[in-house]
């Protein structure tokens, strides 16, 4: 099976309360590469080049869905200074 065109690709993560389990289904190659170790595959299709074009199954372990943190301008400036200092220290080694 060929890789699905980008405009048709989708990833679905659903939770079944009765079974207390998460189900994963995706035809997005990059998502499948990331989730492969966590999904007990019911169905998997691998391309000749090694790309996982389809992955469906149940998720083992915990699933955490959270909002990305929102930083204030002061926090962002502090993080930039800290990153710049780390880059300088690394360059001096």
Secondary structure, 3 states (H helix, E strand, C coil): CCCCCHHHCCEEEEEECCCCEEEEEECCHHHHHHHHHHEEEEEEEECCCCCEEEEEEEECCCCCCCCCCCCCHHHHHHHHHHHHHHHHHHHHC
